[in-house]
Amino acid sequence: MRTTVEALAVRFGGTIACGDPALTVTGAAAIDRAGPGDVTFAGDLENVRKLRACRAGAAFVPRDRATAAPSASPARIAVDDPMAAFLVVMGECMPRRPRPKIGISPAARVSATARIGGETNVHPGATILDDVVIGEHCDIHPGVVIGAGCRVGSHVALHPNVVLYHDCLVGDRVIIQASAVIGSDGFGYRQANGRHERIPHFGIVRIEDDVEIGACTTIDRSVLGETVIGAGSKIDNLVCIAHNCRLGKHNLLVSQVGFAGSVTTGDYVVCAGQVGVADHVTLGPGTVLGGQAGAHKDLAGGQEYLGAPARPIAEARRIIMAQQRLPELRQRVRELEEQLEELQTRMRGLEEQSRSAA
């Protein structure tokens, strides 16, 4: 890529707040790695301030922050969405490998009863079992196993070694990263005659449109009905979603989140890393759980929570601050105990003197 600051401003409907419009730009890089020939971006005031120490030749900045934290360089291109503009340029500097057109490989195992849409690639080593239906423009990578009766929409990518157990439903534009397992039986047992007896799982998993699922994530089928992942939800690597869970739309679950059975979430719920949610808990719409929080009861939506057990974030912060003062408070208690003991000793001495005088 070779362009100028002025050309970038025109292309993205921006204005040049400062700097040389004729400066040549040949690359794109993050704010802390950019060099004189690179364009970078600053999406908020904190990163706009970092531009003062940045070596980039140019930077996309928000229109309302274009003149904040002034500096001689880099040149500033004020746009509505700095990250979006930067990602377009980055994509041109580091283009993705083109999607191959291999069709259905003869080295794949595909049932005669499976139906596969046009422009779909089935790579060598993939296995597609009976009565599977796959839409158009999908990529089924090596090692993928799609169980009998599954339905997969269009523009779906199943990366290497993904497993869809039988009868799972996958919507359009879904991405499932390597080694994820969808539709295995949940961890369900009952005690009978002194033994743990497996509870059969008759349900399925339904993944709605525009969902992304990370590597090595597991989503269990329901005992009855459906385990549901709502449209637009994004699930990170190494997440465990147990049987009968029902996630709302546009949830964000970060790595190592664990949902026990029958958890229900509203739309736009966010769970940071290592959050744990107990069985049958409901998280209201817009709930945000901070890292390592533990939810053991229903939580009202539209609030941020932290801690285990999870509490509203203001309350949790007060508890954390108090815990940080525990060593100081412990020392203070010891000092007060010593002072009290000294006072008690003096009182006993005074009492003895009073009795002697009487």
GIQUI-V940150 format. One record per backbone hydrogen bond with DSSP energy under -0.5 kcal/mol. CO is the residue of the C=O (numbers start at 0). NH is the residue of the N-H. If there is no record, write none. Layout:
BEGIN
co:nh
CO:NH
CO:NH
END
This chain:
BEGIN
co:nh
2:24
3:7
4:8
5:9
6:10
7:11
8:13
9:12
14:16
14:77
17:75
18:20
19:22
20:5
22:4
24:2
26:38
29:32
29:33
34:37
34:56
36:25
36:26
37:56
37:57
38:28
39:59
41:61
43:47
44:48
45:49
46:50
47:50
48:51
49:52
50:53
56:74
57:39
58:76
59:41
60:78
61:64
62:65
64:67
74:58
74:76
75:16
75:17
75:77
76:60
76:78
77:14
78:62
80:84
81:85
82:86
83:87
84:88
85:89
86:90
87:91
88:92
89:93
99:101
102:104
102:121
104:107
106:124
107:109
108:127
110:113
114:133
116:119
117:136
120:122
120:139
121:104
122:125
125:108
126:145
127:110
128:131
129:148
131:114
132:151
133:116
134:116
135:154
137:120
138:140
138:157
139:122
140:143
141:160
143:126
144:146
144:163
145:128
146:149
147:166
149:132
150:169
151:134
152:134
153:172
155:138
155:157
156:158
156:175
157:140
158:161
159:178
161:144
162:164
162:181
163:146
164:167
167:150
168:206
169:152
170:152
170:173
171:209
173:156
174:212
175:158
176:179
177:215
179:162
180:182
180:218
181:164
183:220
185:187
187:198
189:196
191:194
194:191
194:196
195:197
196:189
197:199
199:201
203:221
203:226
204:168
205:207
205:228
206:170
207:210
208:231
210:174
211:234
212:176
213:216
214:237
216:180
217:240
218:182
218:183
221:202
222:201
224:203
225:227
226:205
227:229
227:246
228:207
229:232
230:249
232:211
233:252
234:213
235:213
235:238
236:255
238:217
238:240
239:241
239:258
240:219
241:244
242:261
244:227
245:264
247:229
247:250
248:267
250:233
251:253
251:270
252:235
253:256
254:273
256:239
257:259
257:276
258:241
259:262
260:279
262:245
263:282
265:247
265:268
266:285
268:251
269:288
270:253
271:274
272:291
274:257
275:294
276:259
277:280
280:263
281:283
281:298
282:265
283:286
284:301
286:269
287:289
287:304
288:271
289:292
292:275
293:295
293:308
293:309
294:277
298:283
302:287
303:312
304:289
305:310
306:293
310:305
311:315
312:316
313:317
314:318
315:319
316:320
317:321
318:322
319:323
320:324
321:324
322:325
324:328
325:329
326:330
327:331
328:332
329:333
330:334
331:335
332:336
333:337
334:338
335:339
336:340
337:341
338:342
339:343
340:344
341:345
342:346
343:347
344:348
345:349
346:350
347:351
348:352
349:353
350:354
351:355
352:356
353:357
END
